[in-house]
Structure formats: structure tokens, C-alpha cells
Amino acid sequence: MTHNCSLPVVAEGVYPFDARGVAKRFRHAAIFGALDALQAGETMRFCNDHDPLPLLSQISGHFGDQIKIAYVSREPGEIVIDFRVTR
């Protein structure tokens, strides 16, 4: 079953990242690279098919309070999280 990230990006400085299209072995490296590329005030809107709790823990441990994490949607099969850079 294919899911779409149904929430549109409607704000300037919000960049979509659909993790479902990235090979699992590269996924965390790609996500960390994307977060490193963001400037203060920018947001990565992350889409996934499951709740990435271990990833959220890793991001918090690596970035601390420089990245704010906020769920936008927690529907089964479609998790959407905004990662906002505050540094």
C-alpha cells in the first residue's frame, strides 16, 4: 500500500523530506545530513510510514535544543514531524 505525505508545505522555509523513498541503510545519514544543511528558522517536514522513536532520540542527543521536534500528524502509516532549527 502506498501512502502520500498528504500535508502540504505551505510556509516559506519548510522543506519536505520523505524518508520512505530512501534506502533503509542510508536513511539516518540522509536525515542527519538534511538537518545539518538547514539554517536557523528553517524546518524539515519529515514523512515516514512508522513512528521513528529511536531516530528522535538520536536527533535529540546529537542536536540538543538546536532542533525542535513537533508532530504534525500521527496517522497509521503516515507520520509527519516538523524538525525546526533554532540555532
VEXKE-481591 format. One record per atom (N, C-alpha, C, O): z, x, y; residue in three letters. Coordinates in steps of 0.02 Angstrom, whole numbers, padded with zeros to 5 digits, always signed. Atoms other than C-alpha are relative to their C-alpha. Layout:
// residues N
ZXYAla
...
// end
This chain:
// residues 87
+00000+00042-00059Met
+00000+00000+00000Met
+00000+00044+00062Met
+00040+00091+00066Met
+00005-00039-00061Thr
-00048+00070+00170Thr
+00036-00036+00056Thr
+00028-00096+00066Thr
-00036+00027-00058His
+00064+00045+00320His
-00027+00033+00062His
-00049+00090+00061His
+00019-00028-00064Asn
+00020+00070+00501Asn
+00061+00006+00044Asn
+00108-00033+00037Asn
-00053-00005-00050Cys
+00133+00129+00638Cys
-00018-00051+00053Cys
-00056-00038+00099Cys
+00023+00057-00038Ser
+00121-00039+00722Ser
+00026+00000+00072Ser
+00002-00039+00113Ser
-00026+00000-00068Leu
+00220+00003+00878Leu
-00043+00043+00044Leu
-00051+00103+00032Leu
+00044-00039-00043Pro
+00104+00056+01017Pro
+00038+00049+00044Pro
+00097+00038+00060Pro
-00028-00046-00048Val
+00137+00204+01128Val
-00023-00025+00068Val
-00083-00024+00084Val
+00017+00032-00063Val
+00145+00125+01300Val
+00024+00041+00060Val
+00013+00020+00117Val
-00026-00039-00056Ala
+00227+00261+01405Ala
-00032+00068+00003Ala
-00051+00098-00048Ala
+00025-00068-00011Glu
+00164+00422+01479Glu
+00052+00049-00028Glu
+00112+00038-00021Glu
-00047-00050+00027Gly
+00240+00573+01392Gly
+00029-00018-00067Gly
+00077+00013-00089Gly
-00021+00018+00068Val
+00261+00486+01223Val
-00059+00016-00046Val
-00113-00011-00038Val
+00053-00024+00044Tyr
+00162+00569+01084Tyr
+00013-00022-00072Tyr
+00067-00009-00099Tyr
-00010+00024+00069Pro
+00136+00490+00911Pro
-00005+00057-00050Pro
-00044+00104-00042Pro
+00002-00047+00056Phe
+00170+00589+00753Phe
+00010-00041-00063Phe
+00065-00065-00077Phe
-00003+00039+00062Asp
+00130+00500+00589Asp
+00009+00049-00058Asp
-00040+00080-00080Asp
-00015-00048+00053Ala
+00215+00603+00454Ala
-00032-00018-00067Ala
-00039+00025-00110Ala
+00029+00021+00063Arg
+00133+00502+00316Arg
-00066+00034-00014Arg
-00088+00035-00072Arg
+00063-00034+00009Gly
-00029+00597+00344Gly
+00005+00075-00010Gly
-00045+00109-00017Gly
-00011-00072+00007Val
+00049+00769+00325Val
+00025+00014-00072Val
+00070-00021-00096Val
-00022-00018+00067Ala
+00067+00850+00153Ala
+00075+00015-00001Ala
+00101+00047+00045Ala
-00073-00006+00003Lys
+00250+00847+00098Lys
+00024+00072+00009Lys
+00075+00083+00041Lys
-00024-00070-00004Arg
+00262+01036+00083Arg
-00004+00028+00070Arg
+00029+00078+00085Arg
+00007-00023-00069Phe
+00210+01057+00266Phe
+00036-00044+00051Phe
+00041-00026+00109Phe
-00024+00052-00045Arg
+00296+00905+00339Arg
+00055+00024+00048Arg
+00049+00015+00109Arg
-00056-00020-00044His
+00460+00979+00404His
-00022+00054+00049His
-00002+00053+00107His
+00024-00053-00045Ala
+00373+01134+00476Ala
-00043-00030+00055Ala
-00038-00009+00113Ala
+00042+00033-00050Ala
+00246+01022+00565Ala
+00042-00038+00051Ala
+00028-00037+00111Ala
-00043+00039-00044Ile
+00383+00912+00636Ile
+00038+00047+00048Ile
+00041+00034+00108Ile
-00036-00048-00042Phe
+00485+01060+00699Phe
-00047+00033+00051Phe
-00028+00043+00108Phe
+00049-00028-00045Gly
+00328+01137+00774Gly
-00018-00048+00056Gly
-00024-00028+00114Gly
+00016+00050-00050Ala
+00286+00975+00864Ala
+00058-00008+00049Ala
+00047-00014+00109Ala
-00058+00006-00044Leu
+00464+00960+00932Leu
+00005+00061+00046Leu
+00022+00053+00105Leu
-00001-00061-00041Asp
+00457+01141+00994Asp
-00052-00002+00055Asp
-00042+00028+00108Asp
+00054+00002-00048Ala
+00296+01102+01086Ala
+00013-00049+00058Ala
-00021-00046+00109Ala
-00015+00050-00052Leu
+00372+00959+01188Leu
+00037+00031+00058Leu
+00076+00078+00050Leu
-00035-00020-00061Gln
+00431+00983+01366Gln
+00057-00049+00014Gln
+00059-00103-00014Gln
-00055+00043-00020Ala
+00589+00911+01443Ala
-00027-00067+00025Ala
-00073-00069+00065Ala
+00020+00067-00019Gly
+00572+00723+01463Gly
-00054-00031-00043Gly
-00066-00091-00039Gly
+00051+00027+00045Glu
+00435+00705+01332Glu
+00031-00025-00065Glu
+00087-00005-00083Glu
-00024+00032+00061Thr
+00454+00604+01173Thr
-00052+00004-00055Thr
-00112-00006-00042Thr
+00043+00006+00059Met
+00381+00616+00999Met
+00019-00064-00036Met
+00077-00072-00057Met
-00011+00062+00037Arg
+00364+00444+00919Arg
-00021+00012-00072Arg
-00080+00017-00088Arg
+00007-00021+00069Phe
+00385+00482+00734Phe
-00005-00062-00045Phe
+00035-00108-00040Phe
+00010+00054+00048Cys
+00320+00366+00597Cys
+00006+00028-00071Cys
-00021+00081-00085Cys
-00008-00022+00070Asn
+00368+00380+00413Asn
+00008-00061-00044Asn
+00022-00116-00021Asn
-00006+00055+00047Asp
+00374+00274+00257Asp
+00071-00007-00028Asp
+00086-00055-00064Asp
-00070+00003+00022His
+00559+00311+00224His
+00044+00028+00055His
+00021+00064+00099His
-00048-00024-00049Asp
+00715+00347+00324Asp
+00015+00074-00015Asp
+00044+00089-00067Asp
-00006-00072+00014Pro
+00718+00538+00340Pro
+00069+00029+00018Pro
+00073+00074+00060Pro
-00068-00021-00018Leu
+00907+00563+00345Leu
+00011+00075-00005Leu
+00042+00104+00040Leu
-00009-00073+00002Pro
+00904+00746+00285Pro
-00036+00035+00058Pro
-00010+00083+00086Pro
+00037-00028-00056Leu
+00772+00785+00417Leu
+00039-00010+00065Leu
+00043+00037+00106Leu
-00037+00014-00061Leu
+00876+00703+00554Leu
+00060+00048+00006Leu
+00075+00072+00060Leu
-00056-00048+00001Ser
+01024+00812+00503Ser
-00024+00070+00018Ser
+00009+00105+00056Ser
+00028-00067-00015Gln
+00915+00969+00509Gln
-00018+00005+00074Gln
-00006+00056+00105Gln
+00020+00000-00071Ile
+00847+00922+00681Ile
+00062+00006+00044Ile
+00063+00045+00091Ile
-00063-00003-00039Ser
+01023+00892+00748Ser
+00031+00069-00004Ser
+00056+00095+00046Ser
-00028-00067+00008Gly
+01082+01057+00676Gly
-00039+00053+00037Gly
-00009+00100+00063Gly
+00043-00051-00032His
+00935+01155+00747His
-00002-00008+00076His
+00004+00041+00112His
+00010+00012-00071Phe
+00914+01073+00918Phe
+00063-00022+00037Phe
+00066-00019+00099Phe
-00061+00024-00032Gly
+01089+01005+00951Gly
-00015-00059+00046Gly
-00052-00105+00027Gly
+00009+00056-00046Asp
+01093+00892+01103Asp
-00063+00007+00043Asp
-00072-00031+00091Asp
+00064-00007-00035Gln
+00922+00952+01164Gln
-00050-00053-00020Gln
-00098-00066+00016Gln
+00044+00053+00024Ile
+00840+00814+01062Ile
+00043-00062-00012Ile
+00092-00060-00049Ile
-00033+00065+00011Lys
+00897+00633+01072Lys
-00040-00039-00051Lys
-00101-00043-00046Lys
+00032+00036+00055Ile
+00859+00530+00917Ile
+00016-00074+00007Ile
+00075-00093+00011Ile
-00011+00072-00007Ala
+00834+00342+00932Ala
-00049-00038-00045Ala
-00110-00028-00040Ala
+00043+00042+00041Tyr
+00769+00220+00802Tyr
-00033-00053+00043Tyr
-00001-00085+00084Tyr
+00039+00053-00034Val
+00632+00106+00868Val
-00010-00058-00049Val
-00008-00116-00029Val
+00010+00050+00052Ser
+00602+00016+00703Ser
+00026+00028-00066Ser
+00017+00087-00081Ser
-00024-00019+00066Arg
+00684+00020+00532Arg
-00023-00051-00052Arg
+00016-00073-00094Arg
+00029+00046+00048Glu
+00569-00095+00434Glu
-00013+00036-00066Glu
-00031+00095-00065Glu
+00015-00032+00064Pro
+00548-00062+00247Pro
-00072+00026+00000Pro
-00119-00011+00015Pro
+00067-00030+00003Gly
+00401+00057+00227Gly
-00026+00025+00067Gly
-00079+00057+00069Gly
+00021-00024-00065Glu
+00389+00091+00413Glu
+00060+00014+00045Glu
+00089-00031+00076Glu
-00055-00024-00042Ile
+00522+00192+00501Ile
-00032+00031+00062Ile
-00077+00073+00056Ile
+00025-00029-00062Val
+00488+00233+00684Val
+00061+00025+00039Val
+00109-00011+00052Val
-00055-00032-00035Ile
+00600+00355+00776Ile
-00028+00037+00060Ile
-00079+00071+00055Ile
+00018-00039-00059Asp
+00587+00424+00952Asp
+00045+00062+00004Asp
+00106+00057+00000Asp
-00035-00063-00012Phe
+00635+00606+00975Phe
-00014+00019+00072Phe
-00070+00039+00088Phe
+00009-00015-00071Arg
+00662+00636+01161Arg
+00032+00067+00017Arg
+00089+00080+00000Arg
-00024-00067-00018Val
+00679+00812+01230Val
+00038-00005+00066Val
+00014-00032+00115Val
-00042+00002-00060Thr
+00820+00833+01356Thr
+00011+00069+00029Thr
+00042+00075+00081Thr
-00013-00068-00025Arg
+00818+01022+01378Arg
-00039+00016+00063Arg
-00034+00071+00089Arg
// end
